[in-house]
């Protein structure tokens, strides 16, 4: 059964990150998440769960699309880096130091992925503009 994707996924930056994730073999699913959890990466399954409702809204991002895009980039970063750390599940869940190191790296790499998606989007928009400009009838 195909689930309807949340409205926040209809955002160019998010769509580029979805494509990047897919090409990296990371599946994105949508479902209910625990309170104060906005995305979850399951490394063994190469899967990310994002909220099936728009919990990403804020005063600065009313439709939540930018926030959701950054959360997705952050979770993609977890899929990339979690296997680089030597920790067991107990440490990750209960050792705040381990968690903070891993999460800080996911924020940095996620920020870079978000900015990459933004640059791709801007380049795509510029190419559309150039193509339109070049196809206009000279008068």
SVG drawing of the C-alpha trace seen along z (x, -y; Angstrom):
<svg xmlns="http://www.w3.org/2000/svg" viewBox="-2 -43 37 47">
<polyline fill="none" stroke="black" stroke-width="0.4" points="0.0,0.0 1.5,-3.4 1.2,-6.0 0.6,-9.6 3.7,-11.6 3.5,-14.6 3.2,-18.0 6.6,-19.1 8.2,-16.7 7.0,-18.9 10.0,-21.2 12.9,-21.3 15.6,-21.0 13.8,-18.1 13.3,-16.4 17.0,-16.7 17.9,-15.1 15.4,-12.3 17.0,-11.7 20.5,-11.7 19.3,-9.3 17.8,-7.0 21.0,-7.0 22.9,-6.1 20.6,-3.1 18.9,-4.7 15.1,-4.2 12.9,-7.0 9.7,-6.0 7.1,-8.1 5.4,-7.2 4.7,-8.2 7.7,-9.1 8.1,-9.4 7.7,-12.8 10.6,-15.1 12.1,-12.7 11.9,-14.2 13.8,-11.6 15.3,-8.2 18.0,-6.4 18.2,-2.6 21.7,-1.8 21.2,2.0 18.2,1.5 19.6,-1.5 16.3,-3.3 15.3,-6.6 11.9,-7.3 10.5,-10.8 7.3,-12.0 4.1,-11.4 2.8,-14.7 4.4,-18.1 6.0,-18.4 8.7,-20.5 6.8,-23.9 8.3,-26.7 8.0,-30.5 10.8,-30.8 9.6,-28.0 5.9,-28.1 5.4,-25.3 8.3,-23.3 9.9,-22.5 13.3,-23.9 13.3,-22.2 12.2,-18.9 14.9,-19.2 17.6,-19.8 16.4,-16.9 16.5,-14.6 20.0,-15.8 21.0,-15.1 19.6,-11.6 21.3,-10.9 24.5,-12.0 23.8,-9.5 23.5,-6.8 26.9,-7.8 28.8,-8.2 27.3,-6.0 29.4,-3.0 32.6,-5.0 32.2,-5.1 32.9,-2.2 30.1,-2.1 27.5,0.4 23.8,-0.3 23.9,-0.7 26.6,-3.4 24.6,-5.3 21.4,-5.2 22.8,-5.9 26.2,-7.7 25.4,-11.3 29.1,-12.0 29.0,-9.4 25.6,-10.7 26.7,-14.3 29.9,-13.5 27.9,-11.5 25.1,-14.0 27.4,-17.0 29.1,-15.3 25.7,-14.5 24.8,-18.2 27.9,-19.3 27.6,-16.8 23.9,-17.3 24.5,-21.0 26.9,-20.4 24.4,-18.1 21.6,-20.7 23.9,-23.3 24.8,-21.0 21.1,-20.4 20.5,-24.2 23.3,-24.8 21.9,-22.1 18.5,-23.7 19.9,-27.2 21.9,-25.8 18.8,-24.1 16.8,-27.3 19.5,-29.3 19.6,-26.7 15.8,-27.0 16.2,-30.8 19.0,-30.5 17.1,-28.0 14.0,-30.2 16.1,-33.3 17.8,-31.5 14.5,-30.1 12.7,-33.5 11.9,-34.9 14.1,-37.9 12.0,-41.0"/>
</svg>
